[in-house]
Amino acid sequence: MEKEIPDQLATLGHPQRLALFRLLMRRYPDHVPAGELAATLDIKASTMSTYLAALQRAGLVGQERAGTSLLYAIDMANVQRMFSHLLTDCCRGRPELCMPLSTGPAPMPDRKFNVLFICTGNSARSIFAESILRDIAGDRFNVHSAGTRPSSELNPFALKVLQDKGHDISALRAKNVSEFSGPEAPGLDFVFTVCNQAANEDCPAWEGQPVSGHWGMPDPVKAEGTDAEKALAFQHAYGALRRRIEAFVALPVESLDRIALQSAVDEIGRTTPEALA
């Protein structure tokens, strides 16, 4: 460990390798193709391969093969060991010095929790998630959604699905994530990205360190074919989100500490929606 930590810190000392590490942390638990990482960070493919190899040697990133593609993800066990070692060593048994990053028990208070779902356009997936959670557990959660680059109007296929499922769509609108930052914004307890593009973007750090999760899924807006085929894509997206949200609602949020909550949220993100059915 004494040699591993300096190697890991040296690897992260390079600005672009650090940017790559931060991107993969935002995308956790996804396994992401190298080409997508290169395109997101505007880095040449050959340079990206070099950076990924360095992060792998440092034990910060793992690799798996899917067909002919190589996919990359954070090696969370090693990353947690690195952070734990640093905090233990630097705090010298005085957790109050590192309280903002404390891993001690901190059950959620007995109140309604503020939840924000984010995607790029805030026209379909995040709108689905907002409506589903509000209807399933609106007595426990104040629910919001927003887009990093919101559309001017909500997708008509998405609205039709919500109407058919019995949701009230009268108050829904596309919103920008900027509405949820600053002194007048609600304090957030949970922030979920439901599309890969939104997770790829480097949003500002949220006040209060909310529990965050990435529940990415295909964009039904990009579905091609007949109107019936497009409508089916929206139905699939709605069903997948509903199963994940039902799993989230089943968590004993009020009694779990932050670490347990984050682990449970990550597990929901790792599990396919079909397996949650």
N, C-alpha and C positions, 0 to 999 in steps of 0.2 A: 504493500500500500504506500509506503514512504516514497518509492520510486514511481509508482503509478500516478500518484496525484500530480507531481511536477510535470510529467509527460502529458497528462490530460490538460493541465492548465496551459502548457506551452502550445499544445495543439489549438486550444480555443483562443489563444492570444492573437491569431491571425484574423483580421476583420471579416474576410469572406467565409472562412471556416466557422467562425462564430455565428455569422448570419445563417449559414446552412444548418448548424446545430439548433439555433432558435426556431428555424422553420420546421425542422423535424419534431421539435418539442411541441410546437403548435399543432402539428398533424398527428401526434401520438393519439391512439395506438395504430394509425395507418402505416402500411408498408407502401412507400411511394417510389414510382419509377425514377431512375436517374434523369431521364429526359425531362420529366415534369419539374424536377428540382432545378435543373439547368435553365429551363425556360422561365420559371418564376423569378429566379435570382439574376437572370440575364448573364449567365456564365457559360463559356464554351464547354462543349461536352467533354473534351479531353481534360480541361482544367477541373471540371466537376468530378471526374473519375479520380483525379489526384487528391482532391479534398476529401472525398468519401473514403478513399483508402487510408488517409491519415486519421480520420475519425474512427475507422474500424481498428486500426493498430492501437489506438488509445483506449479501445474498449467502450467507446461512447455510442457507437452505431453498429447495428447488425445488418446482415444481408440474407435474403432468401431468393430462390429462383421460382418464377411462375411461368412455366413454358419456356420461351426464349428470352424472357425479360428478367432483369435483376431488380429487386425491390429493396428499399432501405427503410429502416425504422430505428428509432432511439432504443438503445439497450438500457431500459429503465432501471434494471437492478444495479448495473454498474454506475449509472448516473446518480442514483439515490445513495449509493455507497460513497461516491465522491463528495456529494453535498453533506452527507452525514459526518464524514471524516473532517471536512473543513469546519463545519459548525462546532463539532465537539472540540476540535483542537483550538479554534479561535476563541470560543466562548469560555474555555477552561472551567467547565462545570458551572458557569453562571448564565443560565438560560435567559435571564432578563436582558442580557446584552444583545441577544438575537431574537427577541420576542416577535418582531414582525415575521420571522421565518420559523417560528416555533412549531415543532411537530407534536407538542403535547396535546392531551385531550381538550377539546373545545366544542362540546355539544351545541347544536344550533338552539337558539332561544325559542321559547314557546310563543310564536307569533306567525303571521303570514310571511312567506319568503318571496323575495323578488327574483323573477326568472327572466332572462333575455335570450331569445333565439336569434341567431344571426345567419343570414346568407347574403349573397351579393345583391340580388335585385329586390328582395323582400316582396316578391310577387306570388310565390307558391309554397316552397317547402317551409320557410320560417312562418308564413301565415298559417299553414296547416298546423304546425307545432303550437303556435300561440292559441289557436282555436281549440285544439284537442285538449291541451293541458287546462285551459280555462274551464272547459265544460266538464272534464273528469274530476278536477280537484281545485276549482276556483275558490273553495272555502279555505284552502291551505296555501295557495300561491297567488301572488299578483303577477300576471303574465304579460310580457311585452315581446315584440319582434322588431327587427330593423335590418337594413341592408347597408353594406359598405358602399354600394353605388345603386341606390334604390330606383326601381322603375317608376315611371310617372303614373302607372295604374296597375292594379292587381290583375293577374292572369285570369281571363274569363273561364278557362277550363278548371282552374283551382276553385274559383267561386262557385261553379256549378257543383263540384264534388262536395264542397262544404254545405251548400244548400241541401243537396240530396241526403247528406248525413244528419241534417237537422240542426246545423250550427247557425247562430245568429251572425250575419256578415255585415250588419248595418254600420258598425263602428270600426270596421277594419280599414286600414289605409297603409300605404307604403311610407316608411319612415327611415331616416338616416341614423346611423349609430351615434352621430354627434349629439342627438337628443338625449343620450344616456350617459353623457360625460359632463363634468362641470358641477358646480356647487348646487344647482337646482335639480339635478338628476336624482332619481331614486337610488338608494344604495342597493347594489346587486348582490344576491347570495349565490346565484348560479348563472353562468353564461355558457351557452351551447352554440357551436357552429354546426350547421346542418348541410353545408356544402364545402367542397374542397377549396374552391377559389377564395371563399371568405376566410378559411383557416390559413391559407397561404399568405394573406395580407397581414402586415405587421400593425395591428391595432394598438392604440395606447393601452398601457397597463390600467386595469380597472381599480378604482379605489376600493379598499377593504379586502382585497385579495379574495374574490368570490371563487367558489369551486367551479372549475371549467371543464368542459368536455367537447370532444369532436365526434359528431355523429353524422359524418358525411355520407351522401347517397347520390345516385345519378339524378341529373336535372331533368324533370319531366318536360320542361319547356323546350328542350332540345329534341324531343321525340318527333319522329317523322312518320309520314304515312297518312292514312285517312283520319278523319275526325274521331272515328271510333278507336283507332289505334292510339291516337294521342290521348284520348280520354282514359284509356286503359293505363297508360304510363302514369297519369296523375292519380288514378286509383291505387296503383302499386305504391307510389310514394306516400300517399296518405296512410295506407295500411302499415307500411314499414315504420313510419314515424309513430303511429298510434301504439304499435307493439313496444317500441323503445320507451315511449312516455308512460305506458302502463307499468313497465318494469321500474321506471324511475319513481312513479307515484307509490309503488309498493314498498319502497325503502322506508325504514323508520327514521326519517330525516331528523326528527326532533331529538332522538337519543344517540345518534352516531356522532363520533368526533370527526374533525375535518379530514383526517387521514383515511378513515374508513369510508367516508362519503366520496372522497376523490377516487379511491380504489373501486368503489361500486359503480361510479359514473364511467370510469374508464372501462370496466368490464362490460357494461352495456354497449359501449362503443365498439368493443372487440367482438361482441357476439352478433352474428347475423340476425337480422330481423326475423327470419324464418325460424331460427332456433328459439326465439322468445315466444313464439306462438303457443 
